[in-house]
Amino acid sequence: MTNTKQVRRRQPGRIFPEFTIPPEELAKREAERNARGEKARVVFNRVRPELINDHYNWFMVIEPNSGDYFIDVEESGSEKKAREKYPQGWLVTFRINETGACGRI
């Protein structure tokens, strides 16, 4: 008895082609996301010097339109605080360190 495994090839194509997002809409969404990120980065750069010594590597969640920020040692804690005030808002997460990066490359 031979142990052969059949490999099924995936067919090219989308499962739901009617939900395809046009390239113009994708570009618009990316531009909006980048604009939110830049607004949040301005807030981050403004408050980082005040917080970096006492809260190094804590998480900071920023609501870019208002400039409000929420910090906590855990990412989930800072996001929870932000979601209490802005349940439907767009939020941007930073780490309070030299670069603001949250993960590893």
Summary of the structure (lengths in Angstrom):
residues: 105
radius of gyration: 20.7
end to end distance: 46.8
largest distance: 70.7
contacts: 229
relative contact order: 0.14
helix: 41%
strand: 13%
